[in-house]
Amino acid sequence: MYFQETTKGTETIRRAHAMIVGCAGAGKTTLLRRLMSKDSSMEELLNTTSTVGLEIHPDLFEINPQSFSLKVCSKDSIKEKKLLLNVLDFGGQCAYYACHQVYLQQRAFFLQVVDISKPLEEKVDPFLCNQDGTMFDNYTYGDYFLFWLKWIHTYCDSDTPVIIVATHLDVVPEPQKMKSSFFQRILDLLPSGSNLGRHLSNERCFFTGYPFNFCPQLDPLAKLEKCICSMALSEKWIVNIPTEWVWYGDSICCLLNQRVKIVKRGGLYHQKVFAESEDLMKFYNDIGVIGYFNERLLRDIVIVDVKWFVDAFKYVITDQNHFYWVKLKDNHDWMYFNQTGYLKDSLLNEIWEQRFSVYVNKEDILLYAERLGLLARGKSYYCLRSRVHYVPSMNKRSFDSKGKHLFKTVQNRTTVIVYQFQFFPYFYYFRLIVAMMSDQMPFNLLDGSGEYLYKNLACFLHKDHIVVVAVTKTSIQLQVLHRKNEMQRCTVIEIRNLIENRLKEITETFQRPCRFTIGYQCSYQEVYSHLPDCFVLEQDILGKVTMSCPSHLTQNIHQIREDDIVHFWKEI
């Protein structure tokens, strides 16, 4: 169908997206303000407030291809046939990371902002990212740089260009010395054998600081601006679409001007706009114009205003330091949510009623949020007062004595199967937990409550078997327990297949699949333990009967028996 449409003529779309990422407090929003207004006063720059969640600036800059310069587009300017650049400013606080996936796409390049005055090995101030109690606890500035780089590598192309912008050079004692060694220090962060370095180039590393401190080493942003223009003008972002598709983008703009946020494809008023081919719908979803999934529960729902959708959740899945805009009747419910991830429906209504008119579209929004792994919808539809949703990224509960007691008392258990990733985003774990709590998979919460849901471990029940899923920095781990001596191999294999099939779906959601390898803990067999040197590949065990552990050939030497490790996980 797409090919047939292109034979009638094509239209060239040339619109890139610049995404600004980095640790909180690095100066991302200040950098954007300086690019927008090069004569900003120092008072304006110093009063810049940090980004809350994600700020979207569609068609922010017009690019002059002759001078390689940026010009801010006015809202009423004619944009037809102009070279335009969208800019997305990602909040650096870790609470917002789960929402960022909504806007990831291949047709983008990144500005990764780093505060050069902070040693890469120094632990980040907990106030900046509010990471205490989260999976990002004890992260250093170097850890955050690697996190963002791996995030780009995982969700985008393997060669997506990254521009490094090192800020605060004006407060560094020896700026010239720092400039000469900084890029090598960045390269030293990269894991050996990785291809993360493909995203970086010394020619795309720039240094800046507040201009009021005289510093001859400071780049006055002119070179950075030319680099941004060069990236935006790359043929990488050019795409040809059927001429007959162009009207669709214009129709979306008309709907946005009418303040339409979300529509049903079958609606009388919108059926012409949203009755087109799935190729067309997928294209406009992929470039971030609409939100659309061709799936059973979602194919008739189209999010027209994606920014509005993201905003709806950045005021819910939020950083504690930013939770000042909502005046709650009772702050207790929000504090409970911020600690456990359990979001009362009444609290959700209260937040949204103050910020958005989303109530009429509430169930549609929640369906999309569940599909993206942002939350698991509460199931008490007939008693809305008791309906509670679960947001895994907000859970800060550590694995406690009650959870450890469960493992001590239940002795009948499998070995630990490990799904190891080279680059692992935590959001895969969040999406897996949401899927396990939804109607998509046949699992129930252990003991029918959320007492066994922690920030890095979750317990479920399936056919009287306790299913435990845990997350580490590099893997998702799975173990099955049984309170009686009746562990069923067929049930364990069923659980494994359910988890692996869902993981494959989750990791293939984005532009390029994120591969994982399957193995086992070679010793200890505790799903909540992260022992990277105790991992052995499944393919190295199968068919060997007995073997020396390949992970411990020099220290802690021990033997592995195939049947001991894979007994319950392998079909006879």
DRENVEXSE-161294 format. One record per residue (C-alpha): residue in three letters; x, y, z. Coordinates in steps of 0.05 Angstrom, whole numbers, padded with zeros to 5 digits, always signed. Layout:
AlaXYZ ...
This chain:
Met+00000+00000+00000 Tyr+00057+00047+00018 Phe+00092+00032-00048 Gln+00028+00045-00088 Glu+00019+00112-00053 Thr+00091+00134-00069 Thr+00081+00121-00143 Lys+00032+00179-00143 Gly+00086+00226-00118 Thr+00125+00239-00055 Glu+00139+00297-00009 Thr+00206+00307+00027 Ile+00202+00319+00102 Arg+00265+00347+00134 Arg+00255+00358+00207 Ala+00304+00337+00261 His+00297+00332+00335 Ala+00350+00355+00384 Met+00344+00322+00452 Ile+00379+00353+00512 Val+00396+00303+00566 Gly+00441+00299+00627 Cys+00443+00297+00702 Ala+00399+00346+00740 Gly+00434+00413+00754 Ala+00482+00406+00695 Gly+00454+00468+00660 Lys+00411+00439+00605 Thr+00355+00490+00608 Thr+00404+00547+00616 Leu+00441+00524+00554 Leu+00376+00523+00514 Arg+00359+00593+00538 Arg+00427+00618+00516 Leu+00418+00587+00447 Met+00349+00620+00442 Ser+00372+00688+00465 Lys+00446+00702+00460 Asp+00437+00769+00495 Ser+00403+00740+00556 Ser+00420+00780+00618 Met+00458+00746+00674 Glu+00398+00755+00720 Glu+00354+00716+00670 Leu+00405+00660+00666 Leu+00414+00654+00741 Asn+00338+00652+00751 Thr+00329+00594+00703 Thr+00288+00540+00736 Ser+00302+00466+00723 Thr+00259+00427+00675 Val+00201+00390+00706 Gly+00196+00323+00671 Leu+00201+00340+00598 Glu+00194+00406+00560 Ile+00176+00401+00486 His+00191+00458+00439 Pro+00162+00441+00370 Asp+00192+00479+00311 Leu+00233+00521+00360 Phe+00289+00539+00311 Glu+00293+00555+00238 Ile+00360+00535+00208 Asn+00398+00580+00160 Pro+00436+00531+00115 Gln+00482+00585+00089 Ser+00506+00614+00155 Phe+00494+00551+00197 Ser+00458+00592+00248 Leu+00394+00583+00290 Lys+00337+00631+00291 Val+00278+00625+00339 Cys+00213+00615+00302 Ser+00154+00658+00323 Lys+00088+00622+00333 Asp+00054+00658+00276 Ser+00112+00652+00225 Ile+00102+00614+00161 Lys+00138+00547+00168 Glu+00125+00515+00101 Lys+00188+00491+00066 Lys+00232+00518+00122 Leu+00286+00476+00155 Leu+00260+00468+00225 Leu+00288+00439+00289 Asn+00247+00412+00347 Val+00280+00413+00415 Leu+00263+00368+00475 Asp+00292+00386+00543 Phe+00292+00324+00587 Gly+00289+00334+00662 Gly+00350+00303+00698 Gln+00313+00280+00761 Cys+00308+00204+00761 Ala+00233+00204+00776 Tyr+00219+00227+00705 Tyr+00261+00176+00668 Ala+00203+00127+00660 Cys+00164+00180+00619 His+00221+00197+00572 Gln+00212+00134+00530 Val+00148+00164+00499 Tyr+00190+00212+00457 Leu+00249+00168+00437 Gln+00259+00162+00362 Gln+00312+00149+00310 Arg+00304+00217+00276 Ala+00341+00253+00331 Phe+00409+00274+00356 Phe+00429+00288+00428 Leu+00463+00343+00468 Gln+00490+00309+00531 Val+00505+00363+00582 Val+00557+00351+00636 Asp+00577+00396+00694 Ile+00653+00396+00684 Ser+00665+00425+00753 Lys+00641+00360+00785 Pro+00690+00301+00786 Leu+00661+00242+00748 Glu+00675+00196+00806 Glu+00638+00241+00856 Lys+00570+00218+00882 Val+00514+00263+00858 Asp+00481+00308+00909 Pro+00417+00270+00930 Phe+00378+00336+00927 Leu+00393+00345+00852 Cys+00364+00280+00826 Asn+00327+00258+00888 Gln+00355+00188+00878 Asp+00356+00166+00950 Gly+00317+00101+00958 Thr+00313+00091+00883 Met+00352+00045+00836 Phe+00398+00104+00823 Asp+00421+00109+00895 Asn+00496+00124+00902 Tyr+00503+00142+00828 Thr+00563+00184+00811 Tyr+00566+00238+00757 Gly+00602+00187+00714 Asp+00548+00136+00726 Tyr+00495+00185+00702 Phe+00536+00201+00639 Leu+00540+00127+00623 Phe+00466+00118+00639 Trp+00445+00170+00588 Leu+00495+00143+00536 Lys+00470+00072+00545 Trp+00399+00098+00543 Ile+00412+00131+00475 His+00448+00069+00449 Thr+00392+00023+00471 Tyr+00332+00062+00446 Cys+00360+00096+00384 Asp+00410+00076+00329 Ser+00478+00048+00346 Asp+00510+00109+00313 Thr+00463+00164+00337 Pro+00507+00226+00344 Val+00518+00256+00413 Ile+00544+00326+00424 Ile+00578+00334+00491 Val+00569+00402+00524 Ala+00612+00412+00585 Thr+00585+00470+00627 His+00611+00510+00686 Leu+00682+00516+00657 Asp+00685+00586+00686 Val+00690+00557+00757 Val+00744+00506+00742 Pro+00813+00525+00770 Glu+00854+00503+00709 Pro+00805+00507+00650 Gln+00856+00495+00595 Lys+00883+00433+00629 Met+00812+00408+00641 Lys+00793+00419+00568 Ser+00853+00380+00542 Ser+00838+00318+00585 Phe+00763+00318+00591 Phe+00744+00278+00529 Gln+00794+00223+00546 Arg+00764+00220+00616 Ile+00697+00209+00584 Leu+00725+00153+00540 Asp+00755+00121+00602 Leu+00684+00113+00630 Leu+00662+00068+00573 Pro+00662-00007+00587 Ser+00718-00044+00552 Gly+00695-00078+00489 Ser+00632-00036+00483 Asn+00616+00005+00420 Leu+00588+00064+00459 Gly+00645+00106+00433 Arg+00611+00106+00364 His+00564+00160+00390 Leu+00620+00207+00411 Ser+00672+00250+00376 Asn+00724+00298+00403 Glu+00702+00347+00349 Arg+00632+00347+00380 Cys+00656+00364+00450 Phe+00645+00437+00471 Phe+00658+00477+00534 Thr+00618+00534+00561 Gly+00603+00573+00625 Tyr+00572+00637+00650 Pro+00600+00693+00606 Phe+00607+00743+00662 Asn+00671+00709+00687 Phe+00726+00726+00638 Cys+00752+00660+00613 Pro+00789+00657+00547 Gln+00778+00582+00542 Leu+00702+00590+00538 Asp+00669+00577+00471 Pro+00617+00632+00460 Leu+00568+00580+00433 Ala+00582+00598+00361 Lys+00618+00532+00346 Leu+00565+00493+00384 Glu+00511+00527+00343 Lys+00545+00509+00278 Cys+00552+00437+00301 Ile+00477+00434+00319 Cys+00460+00461+00250 Ser+00506+00411+00217 Met+00472+00354+00254 Ala+00402+00380+00237 Leu+00419+00388+00163 Ser+00445+00317+00157 Glu+00412+00273+00105 Lys+00399+00223+00161 Trp+00335+00260+00179 Ile+00307+00265+00108 Val+00247+00221+00094 Asn+00202+00217+00033 Ile+00129+00204+00045 Pro+00070+00198-00004 Thr+00044+00266-00024 Glu-00026+00245-00004 Trp-00001+00235+00068 Val+00019+00308+00076 Trp-00052+00331+00089 Tyr-00054+00286+00150 Gly-00001+00327+00187 Asp-00041+00390+00170 Ser-00104+00357+00198 Ile-00069+00342+00263 Cys-00047+00415+00268 Cys-00120+00436+00258 Leu-00142+00390+00314 Leu-00088+00417+00360 Asn-00110+00488+00345 Gln-00180+00466+00366 Arg-00149+00440+00430 Val-00168+00368+00414 Lys-00126+00321+00457 Ile-00148+00250+00444 Val-00199+00221+00397 Lys-00233+00155+00378 Arg-00222+00134+00306 Gly-00295+00115+00300 Gly-00321+00183+00322 Leu-00365+00217+00270 Tyr-00325+00282+00270 His-00257+00249+00264 Gln-00270+00186+00223 Lys-00242+00217+00158 Val-00177+00237+00192 Phe-00167+00172+00228 Ala-00192+00122+00177 Glu-00128+00120+00137 Ser-00077+00064+00127 Glu-00038+00035+00185 Asp+00027+00054+00150 Leu+00007+00127+00153 Met-00013+00122+00226 Lys+00051+00086+00244 Phe+00094+00138+00208 Tyr+00063+00197+00246 Asn+00069+00157+00311 Asp+00143+00142+00297 Ile+00160+00216+00286 Gly+00125+00236+00350 Val+00065+00273+00319 Ile+00012+00227+00348 Gly+00008+00169+00397 Tyr-00019+00106+00364 Phe-00012+00031+00372 Asn-00044-00019+00325 Glu-00064-00066+00382 Arg-00130-00095+00405 Leu-00145-00046+00462 Leu-00112+00015+00431 Arg-00122+00014+00355 Asp-00185+00057+00360 Ile-00154+00110+00406 Val-00108+00164+00379 Ile-00070+00213+00422 Val-00070+00278+00382 Asp-00031+00319+00432 Val+00029+00277+00455 Lys+00057+00334+00496 Trp-00008+00338+00535 Phe-00004+00262+00548 Val+00068+00268+00574 Asp+00049+00328+00617 Ala-00008+00288+00647 Phe+00043+00240+00676 Lys+00100+00286+00692 Tyr+00055+00317+00745 Val+00041+00248+00774 Ile+00106+00210+00765 Thr+00144+00268+00794 Asp+00204+00289+00834 Gln+00190+00305+00906 Asn+00227+00372+00901 His+00179+00393+00846 Phe+00114+00373+00880 Tyr+00095+00443+00899 Trp+00044+00459+00846 Val-00010+00412+00872 Lys-00048+00434+00934 Leu-00075+00369+00962 Lys-00129+00361+01013 Asp-00088+00308+01048 Asn-00014+00301+01033 His-00012+00232+01065 Asp-00036+00196+01002 Trp+00018+00228+00960 Met+00073+00211+01010 Tyr+00049+00139+01010 Phe+00050+00139+00934 Asn+00120+00170+00933 Gln+00146+00114+00978 Thr+00109+00053+00952 Gly+00085+00069+00881 Tyr+00013+00057+00901 Leu-00030+00113+00871 Lys-00101+00120+00897 Asp-00150+00136+00842 Ser-00177+00193+00884 Leu-00107+00223+00887 Leu-00098+00216+00812 Asn-00164+00252+00801 Glu-00144+00307+00849 Ile-00078+00320+00814 Trp-00107+00319+00744 Glu-00167+00363+00762 Gln-00118+00417+00783 Arg-00074+00413+00721 Phe-00113+00381+00664 Ser-00183+00369+00638 Val-00169+00295+00627 Tyr-00226+00263+00665 Val-00269+00247+00603 Asn-00209+00212+00571 Lys-00183+00181+00635 Glu-00191+00107+00618 Asp-00161+00117+00549 Ile-00101+00152+00579 Leu-00092+00097+00631 Leu-00094+00044+00575 Tyr-00037+00080+00539 Ala+00002+00088+00604 Glu-00004+00014+00619 Arg+00018-00003+00548 Leu+00080+00040+00559 Gly+00095+00008+00626 Leu+00083+00072+00665 Leu+00031+00042+00712 Ala-00013-00019+00724 Arg-00086+00001+00725 Gly-00125-00012+00787 Lys-00178-00065+00778 Ser-00233-00043+00827 Tyr-00278-00015+00772 Tyr-00341-00025+00812 Cys-00316+00010+00873 Leu-00275+00069+00850 Arg-00261+00093+00920 Ser-00218+00032+00932 Arg-00186+00031+00863 Val-00110+00037+00867 His-00060+00039+00810 Tyr+00013+00017+00815 Val+00071+00059+00788 Pro+00134+00016+00794 Ser+00183+00073+00780 Met+00159+00109+00843 Asn+00169+00049+00890 Lys+00227+00063+00938 Arg+00215+00004+00985 Ser+00277-00038+00997 Phe+00275-00113+01003 Asp+00257-00121+01077 Ser+00256-00172+01132 Lys+00187-00198+01112 Gly+00213-00214+01042 Lys+00275-00247+01069 His+00233-00288+01118 Leu+00194-00315+01058 Phe+00258-00341+01027 Lys+00281-00371+01092 Thr+00217-00409+01104 Val+00205-00433+01032 Gln+00261-00483+01018 Asn+00232-00515+00956 Arg+00258-00471+00900 Thr+00289-00471+00831 Thr+00357-00445+00812 Val+00360-00372+00789 Ile+00354-00360+00715 Val+00386-00294+00692 Tyr+00369-00251+00632 Gln+00434-00213+00621 Phe+00437-00148+00581 Gln+00498-00113+00554 Phe+00462-00047+00563 Phe+00402-00051+00609 Pro+00350+00003+00619 Tyr+00311-00005+00684 Phe+00247+00011+00646 Tyr+00246-00059+00617 Tyr+00237-00084+00688 Phe+00182-00034+00702 Arg+00146-00054+00638 Leu+00152-00128+00656 Ile+00122-00117+00725 Val+00065-00076+00696 Ala+00051-00131+00645 Met+00051-00184+00701 Met+00001-00143+00740 Ser-00045-00130+00681 Asp-00094-00175+00646 Gln-00041-00192+00594 Met-00009-00246+00637 Pro-00039-00299+00684 Phe-00004-00276+00748 Asn-00032-00252+00815 Leu+00002-00213+00869 Leu+00029-00257+00925 Asp-00021-00258+00983 Gly-00066-00213+00941 Ser-00031-00150+00963 Gly+00029-00106+00947 Glu+00068-00125+01009 Tyr+00118-00163+00966 Leu+00130-00109+00915 Tyr+00196-00074+00924 Lys+00237-00025+00882 Asn+00280-00082+00856 Leu+00240-00145+00869 Ala+00168-00169+00860 Cys+00132-00233+00881 Phe+00073-00263+00844 Leu+00032-00326+00846 His+00017-00374+00789 Lys-00015-00442+00800 Asp+00007-00445+00873 His+00079-00428+00853 Ile+00113-00365+00878 Val+00144-00327+00821 Val+00200-00279+00841 Val+00228-00228+00791 Ala+00286-00184+00811 Val+00327-00130+00775 Thr+00401-00114+00780 Lys+00444-00063+00743 Thr+00454-00111+00685 Ser+00399-00164+00688 Ile+00330-00188+00705 Gln+00330-00251+00748 Leu+00276-00303+00758 Gln+00265-00356+00811 Val+00205-00400+00828 Leu+00188-00423+00898 His+00136-00471+00926 Arg+00111-00476+00997 Lys+00102-00551+00990 Asn+00145-00605+00961 Glu+00105-00607+00897 Met+00144-00563+00849 Gln+00116-00577+00779 Arg+00167-00576+00723 Cys+00113-00562+00671 Thr+00089-00501+00711 Val+00160-00475+00719 Ile+00173-00481+00644 Glu+00106-00447+00631 Ile+00127-00389+00677 Arg+00194-00385+00641 Asn+00161-00382+00573 Leu+00112-00329+00595 Ile+00168-00285+00623 Glu+00215-00294+00564 Asn+00161-00281+00512 Arg+00141-00217+00547 Leu+00214-00195+00553 Lys+00223-00207+00478 Glu+00162-00164+00463 Ile+00186-00109+00510 Thr+00257-00107+00483 Glu+00232-00104+00411 Thr+00185-00045+00424 Phe+00234+00009+00404 Gln+00272+00024+00340 Arg+00321-00033+00348 Pro+00315-00094+00392 Cys+00357-00099+00455 Arg+00387-00168+00459 Phe+00397-00208+00522 Thr+00432-00273+00538 Ile+00403-00328+00582 Gly+00442-00361+00638 Tyr+00441-00380+00711 Gln+00472-00363+00777 Cys+00526-00416+00783 Ser+00523-00414+00859 Tyr+00485-00383+00918 Gln+00418-00386+00881 Glu+00387-00325+00913 Val+00345-00284+00864 Tyr+00355-00221+00905 Ser+00432-00227+00902 His+00471-00193+00848 Leu+00536-00230+00837 Pro+00561-00214+00767 Asp+00618-00263+00772 Cys+00570-00320+00787 Phe+00537-00320+00718 Val+00543-00379+00670 Leu+00512-00382+00601 Glu+00457-00434+00590 Gln+00490-00456+00525 Asp+00554-00471+00562 Ile+00518-00518+00610 Leu+00471-00558+00566 Gly+00497-00626+00547 Lys+00558-00623+00592 Val+00531-00666+00651 Thr+00588-00643+00697 Met+00638-00587+00684 Ser+00684-00538+00717 Cys+00648-00471+00725 Pro+00674-00426+00668 Ser+00665-00365+00712 His+00711-00392+00767 Leu+00769-00426+00733 Thr+00821-00390+00775 Gln+00786-00371+00840 Asn+00731-00406+00880 Ile+00738-00465+00833 His+00677-00511+00834 Gln+00640-00561+00792 Ile+00572-00552+00758 Arg+00524-00608+00746 Glu+00477-00595+00688 Asp+00417-00629+00722 Asp+00426-00588+00786 Ile+00424-00522+00748 Val+00373-00532+00692 His+00330-00588+00720 Phe+00265-00549+00727 Trp+00277-00500+00670 Lys+00289-00550+00614 Glu+00237-00593+00580 Ile+00253-00667+00581 
